[in-house]
């Protein structure tokens, strides 16, 4: 269960421009300026870099979540077998 909790725990560190954490602290005008940055600008490059990083993090997180679910299912099978063995003796 601890593995599941560690996987689904949000990571809220870092507030680089162009990220949801940064936008959560922006005013409407600042958000609009960031979203309408011209193509080829540093903001666009940072956004692309952040998107690639977030995509890798999501892949890692979902892989961990899958492993956590598999571990929990295996633990439940072992628990059921132990209970059945105890009940039969």
N, C-alpha and C positions, 0 to 999 in steps of 0.2 A: 504494500500500500504506500510505503514511503516513496518508492520509485515513481508511482503515479503522481503523487503530490509534487515531487521535484520536477517532473516533466511539465505539468500543467501550470506551475507557478510562473506568473508573468515576470518578464525581465523589463524593468522600467528605468534602467540606467541609460544615460546618454541622451542628449537633446540636440542632435545635429539639425541644422536647418534642412527643411524638406522632409522631415519625418513626422509621424503622427504625434509623438511626444512634444516636438517643437510646436507643431500647429495647435496643440491643446492650450498653449500659453500665449498664442498670438491674438492680436485684435483682428477684427474682420478685415481691416485695410491691409494689415501685414500678411494675413493669409492670402488674400487676393493677389498681392504683389508677388508673393512667393510662387503661387500657382500659375501666374501668367508670365513668368520669367521667359525671356526669349530663348529660342532653341540655340544650343551651342554655348550658353552661358555657364558659368561655374555652378550656379544653382541647379541647372539641368544635369550637369555632370555628377554633382553630389547626389542628386536624387536617384540617378541611375546606379551609382555605386551603392547607395543605401538599399535600393530595391533588390539588387543582387545579394547583398549581405542578409537582408531579411528573408529572402527566399531560401538561402542556405540554412539559416536558423530554423525556418519552418520545417524544412526537410529533416533536420536533426531532431527537432522537437517531435514530429510525428513518428519518426523512427523509434525514439525513446518511448513514446506513448504506446506504440505497437508492442514493443518488448515488455513494457509494464503490464499491459493487458494479458499478454501471453504468460508472464510470471504469475499474475494473480489467478488466471485460469488453472495453471499447473498446481498452485498452492491449494486451490479449492478441490481439485481432484485428489490430492494427497490427504487433505482434511477429511473428505468424504470416505476415502479408503480406511483411514484410521478410525473414524466413527463406526463404520461398518464392521471392521475387525473387532473393535471393542464390544459392539452389540452382540456379536456372534459368540463371544467367549463368556 
